[in-house]
Amino acid sequence: MIEQFQALGIAFEENVPMSAKTSFRIGGPAELMLFPDSPRQLQDCLKLCNDQGIEPFMLGNGSNLLVKDSGIDGVVISTEKLLDIRHMGKGLILCEAGVRLSDLCVFAQKQGLSGLEFAYGIPGSAGGAVYMNAGAYGGEMKDVLYCVGYMNPDGTLAIPPLAEDLALGYRHSVFMENGGVIVNLCVQLSPGDPIEIRAKMDDIMQRRRDKQPLEYPSAGSVFKRPEGHFAGGLIEQCGLKGKGVGGARVSEKHAGFIINAGGATAADVRALIALVQTVVEAETGVFLEPEIRFV
């Protein structure tokens, strides 16, 4: 199979430590990782995997993942080389799935286009942001998303749906059910003053630095926001700030974050998540549902 990828000019690496590919800095090796640099190469990857009966794992910026310590058997397809981005006019920006979300925000600011400021500092890829309808500071991707180009798991092209057809909800999209592979996306923004847009972005980034433990590896907010509550508030209320298992620790800066305080394993994090869930449910009656993806 490797020979087939070589013949198509698709870059690949074997036994890639996922600790180097995730923001948690945790995870064992991926058996084979592919790096398509165009939609056509991505399609070739999907078709070859489908022909071999292999279900690949799609990897964006690795910012919302906890990969097991034994790693990933099989194939991982990284979108990190799918980086095309362009202004299409009339407030539309088209970008490929691998573009970092913060880079998309900066590109929009330089074009004098407003609407993405809320996403500045979210450490994911644009494709990953669509996949989970990322949001912060009062905004969500569904607020600006115009349409998405994607492929079916077998590599066939899907008819690009409009945003209203993507079942975008709180940390949810239709791609979680249909297995579609996001290739590119188009956002619809509004004209604005680049200086004012930049000032708003800088303000949001400073608020992140003030409130979030950005100095430690993490996967962002570990739990979804329970209805009528804030996960971090419930965790703090239960006296769990600073609680640790192995190298994993509930952040003392923001209890909604679990950080890799040094040498944490996936098993450490899983055990700490379970502990937090148990204590919070016992003391408040609220079950905390994980937001991060377990691989």
C-alpha positions in Angstrom: 0.0 0.0 0.0 2.9 2.4 0.8 4.2 1.9 -2.7 0.8 3.1 -4.1 1.0 6.3 -2.1 4.6 6.8 -3.3 3.5 6.3 -6.9 1.0 9.1 -6.4 3.5 11.4 -4.9 1.7 11.5 -1.5 4.0 12.3 1.4 3.9 9.9 4.3 5.6 9.0 7.6 5.6 5.8 9.6 5.3 5.5 13.4 4.6 9.2 14.0 4.3 10.0 17.7 0.9 11.6 18.2 2.3 13.5 21.1 4.0 15.7 18.5 0.7 16.2 16.6 -1.7 17.1 19.4 -1.9 20.1 21.7 -2.1 17.8 24.7 1.4 16.5 23.8 0.1 13.1 24.6 -0.4 9.9 22.5 1.5 6.9 21.1 2.6 6.4 17.5 0.4 6.5 14.4 1.3 3.5 12.3 1.1 5.4 9.0 0.4 9.1 8.5 -0.4 10.6 5.1 0.1 14.3 4.2 -1.9 15.1 1.0 -1.2 18.6 -0.3 -4.2 19.0 -2.5 -7.9 18.0 -2.7 -6.9 15.5 -5.4 -4.3 13.9 -3.3 -6.8 13.7 -0.4 -9.3 12.0 -2.7 -6.6 9.5 -3.7 -5.8 8.8 -0.1 -9.5 8.1 0.7 -10.0 5.9 -2.3 -6.9 3.8 -1.7 -7.9 3.3 1.9 -11.4 2.4 0.9 -10.2 -0.1 -1.6 -8.1 -1.7 1.1 -11.0 -1.8 3.6 -9.2 0.7 5.9 -11.1 3.4 7.7 -8.5 6.3 8.1 -8.6 8.7 11.0 -8.7 12.4 9.9 -6.4 14.7 11.7 -6.6 18.5 11.8 -4.5 20.5 14.2 -4.9 18.0 17.0 -6.2 20.5 19.4 -9.3 18.7 20.7 -8.0 15.2 20.9 -6.8 12.7 23.5 -4.9 9.9 21.7 -4.4 6.6 23.7 -0.9 5.8 24.9 -0.6 2.8 22.5 -1.2 5.1 19.5 -3.3 4.5 16.4 -3.2 1.4 14.4 -3.7 1.9 10.7 -3.8 5.1 8.7 -4.0 8.8 9.8 -4.6 11.4 7.1 -3.4 14.8 8.1 -4.8 18.0 6.6 -1.8 20.1 7.6 -0.7 20.7 4.0 -4.2 21.8 2.8 -3.5 25.5 3.2 -5.0 27.4 0.3 -6.9 30.5 1.2 -8.3 33.3 -0.9 -10.7 36.2 -0.9 -13.5 35.5 -3.4 -15.1 39.0 -3.2 -18.4 40.1 -1.7 -17.2 39.2 1.8 -16.5 35.6 1.0 -13.3 33.8 2.0 -12.6 30.3 0.8 -10.0 28.2 2.6 -8.9 24.6 2.7 -9.5 22.5 5.8 -5.9 22.6 7.1 -5.7 26.4 7.5 -5.3 27.3 11.1 -8.3 29.0 12.4 -6.3 31.9 13.8 -4.6 32.3 10.4 -8.0 32.5 8.8 -9.0 35.3 11.3 -5.8 37.2 10.5 -6.4 36.9 6.7 -10.0 38.2 7.2 -8.7 41.1 9.3 -6.2 42.1 6.6 -9.0 42.0 4.0 -11.1 44.4 6.1 -13.7 41.7 6.9 -15.4 41.3 10.2 -17.2 38.4 11.9 -14.5 36.0 12.8 -13.0 37.9 15.7 -14.6 35.4 18.2 -12.5 32.6 16.8 -9.1 34.3 17.2 -7.0 32.1 19.5 -9.1 28.9 19.1 -6.2 26.5 18.4 -7.8 24.3 15.8 -7.8 24.0 12.0 -10.6 25.6 10.0 -11.9 22.1 9.0 -11.9 21.0 12.7 -13.7 24.2 13.6 -16.5 23.3 11.2 -16.5 19.7 12.3 -17.4 20.6 15.9 -18.9 24.0 15.2 -16.3 25.7 17.3 -17.2 28.8 19.2 -16.2 31.3 21.9 -17.0 34.8 23.2 -20.5 34.8 21.9 -19.8 33.5 18.4 -19.9 30.2 16.6 -18.8 29.0 13.2 -22.4 28.6 12.1 -22.7 32.4 12.4 -20.3 32.9 9.5 -20.3 29.6 7.6 -21.7 29.9 4.1 -20.9 26.4 2.6 -18.6 23.4 3.0 -16.9 21.2 0.3 -16.5 17.7 1.4 -15.9 14.1 0.3 -17.7 10.9 1.3 -15.5 8.4 3.2 -14.9 6.4 0.0 -13.4 9.5 -1.7 -16.4 10.3 -3.9 -17.3 14.0 -4.1 -20.4 15.1 -2.2 -22.7 17.9 -3.3 -21.6 20.9 -1.3 -24.4 21.7 1.2 -25.3 25.1 2.5 -24.6 25.8 6.1 -28.3 25.3 7.1 -28.0 21.7 5.9 -25.1 20.9 8.2 -27.0 20.4 11.5 -24.7 22.8 13.2 -25.4 22.9 16.9 -23.5 23.2 20.2 -20.2 21.5 19.4 -21.9 19.4 16.7 -22.2 19.0 12.9 -23.6 16.5 10.5 -20.0 15.3 9.8 -20.0 13.5 13.2 -22.7 11.2 11.8 -22.1 11.0 8.1 -18.3 10.5 8.1 -17.8 13.2 5.5 -14.3 14.5 5.1 -14.1 18.3 5.0 -12.0 19.6 2.1 -12.7 23.3 2.2 -15.1 25.9 3.5 -16.4 29.3 2.7 -17.3 32.0 5.3 -19.4 35.0 4.7 -18.1 38.1 6.5 -19.0 41.8 6.6 -16.9 44.9 5.7 -15.1 46.5 8.7 -12.2 48.6 9.7 -9.0 46.5 9.8 -7.7 48.5 12.8 -10.9 48.0 14.8 -11.1 44.3 13.9 -7.4 43.8 15.0 -8.2 45.6 18.3 -11.1 43.3 19.0 -9.0 40.2 18.1 -6.2 41.4 20.5 -8.7 42.0 23.2 -10.1 38.5 22.9 -6.6 37.0 22.9 -5.7 38.9 26.0 -8.8 37.6 27.7 -7.8 34.1 26.8 -4.3 34.6 28.2 -5.8 36.1 31.4 -8.3 33.3 32.0 -6.9 30.1 30.4 -3.8 28.1 31.2 -2.2 28.6 27.8 1.3 28.0 29.3 0.5 24.3 29.6 -0.3 21.7 27.0 -4.1 21.0 27.0 -7.0 20.2 24.7 -8.9 23.3 25.6 -12.2 22.9 27.5 -12.6 19.3 28.5 -16.3 19.3 29.0 -19.3 20.6 27.2 -21.3 23.4 28.9 -24.1 21.7 30.8 -27.5 23.4 30.4 -27.9 26.1 33.0 -24.3 25.8 34.3 -20.6 26.2 33.5 -18.5 23.1 33.7 -15.5 25.0 35.2 -17.7 26.6 37.8 -19.1 23.2 38.9 -15.7 21.7 39.0 -14.3 24.6 41.1 -17.4 24.4 43.4 -16.5 20.8 44.1 -13.0 21.7 45.2 -11.3 20.0 42.3 -9.0 22.8 41.2 -5.5 21.5 41.2 -6.6 17.9 41.5 -4.2 15.6 39.7 -3.7 12.0 38.5 -0.1 11.3 37.4 1.0 14.2 35.2 -2.5 15.4 34.5 -4.0 18.2 36.6 -7.2 20.2 36.8 -6.0 23.7 36.0 -5.9 26.1 39.0 -6.4 29.0 36.5 -9.5 27.6 34.8 -11.1 24.5 36.2 -12.7 23.6 32.9 -9.2 22.7 31.6 -7.1 19.6 32.3 -3.5 20.3 31.7 -0.4 18.2 31.0 1.6 19.4 33.9 4.5 17.2 32.8 4.7 13.6 31.5 1.0 13.0 31.6 -0.3 10.0 29.8 -3.7 9.4 28.1 -4.5 7.0 31.0 -3.8 9.8 33.5 -6.1 12.2 31.7 -8.9 9.6 31.3 -8.7 8.7 35.0 -8.8 12.4 36.0 -11.8 13.0 33.7 -13.6 10.1 35.3 -12.8 11.3 38.8 -14.1 14.8 38.0 -17.3 13.4 36.4 -18.0 11.2 39.5 -17.4 13.9 42.1 -19.4 16.6 40.2 -22.3 14.3 39.6 -22.4 13.1 43.2 -22.2 16.6 44.6 -24.3 18.6 42.1 -26.4 16.0 40.2 -24.9 17.3 36.9 -23.2 14.9 34.6 -20.3 16.5 32.6 -20.1 15.3 29.0 -16.6 15.4 27.5 -16.1 17.8 24.6 -12.7 16.4 23.6 -12.5 13.4 21.3 -11.0 10.2 22.5 -9.0 8.3 19.9 
